[in-house]
């Protein structure tokens, strides 16, 4: 009976018990109520945070610890040039810390690749041609004069490696030695990108575009770059030179080149007028005027080409506006002098000047016709060779007579492409001539400067020599030309 009762009780309990529902165990991170939307929120938030962090890293420049360069450190200019040109410096250098930055490593890779694909590809061909065709020039060394050059030290050294002194002139400002600590504040990555942009045309096309340089080197669009010096330093280092010193120089009013700090300049004397000792406004001394003069030049060049706001005529007033008389700037001409050791171990110098080479006023800057100080300096140069390339056909114009006549009266050798000066000005009685490459007409932008007499020479002269590389506006090999003139012995 007891066994029967137990059996009945077991059956009843089994039928009533059912499945026992388990209460979910609550963990620390689990919400009280399960929400499908909230399960994705954490992933989305994490992803969004990562994106914001990346954006912050790119927009906020990483500040490298302040670099202290001892005054006694002799390699400071050379090391800085190497950093700018994507070349490595010694681990003992104060600038070695920059090489550890990801932005510099990426820049190093891009620049090495660009250099190999452009310069190294044809540099050997150009150097071989120079050794064969310009051998007489190499023997004499002396001064290389390169007007309308911009900061193109690259082609100057490839073609004329034996020049003891190179004098380059352009409209672009001379610039100042880059301050690596200031660069770091504004972002190393940004600065290197802008340096790279200034090199694009010269490396790929063999010339600088004037419009691009105006934006990049006049402290206009590229605030961190105030002139040509960083580009010159880049080419110096890349071509295997060692920079020993960089100093700012000025042409004194008597035509002598001195350090900017030693300047004694008088406006009247510079213009060939009688000097007024009592008029202190016309006199400038020392280095205090350097920044003022450079800023003035940049300001004037920025203003050039700007359009004025539309003039609203008042009732009863004449439509004609009074023409404002522009102020012509007569200021000391500054330059950067770089002393360097070339790959052959010899010490040489490069001087780059920012000046107006036209006869008269250009962009409110006085030209050569009135600048006795500049002409006295130029006449003091013992010029062996003059080189002109991609010069916008300026010496074809009637207001570049002074510089044209100066070149023809001073130089012993003259190498140019067709953008230099018209062949009609180069007398066969004074110069022997050798023509290279091919000539048909200038590029479309300068088609109005086609020379019929030069076309005839290239068509009829059977002694035209081959030019194995492209250079100038006709960069494609087989379309370029060069003309070499040598002064006849008297």
Order of alpha helices (4+ residues) and beta strands (2+ residues): alpha-alpha-alpha-alpha-alpha-beta-alpha-beta-alpha-alpha-alpha-alpha-beta-beta-beta-alpha-beta-alpha-beta-beta-alpha-beta-alpha-beta-beta-alpha-beta
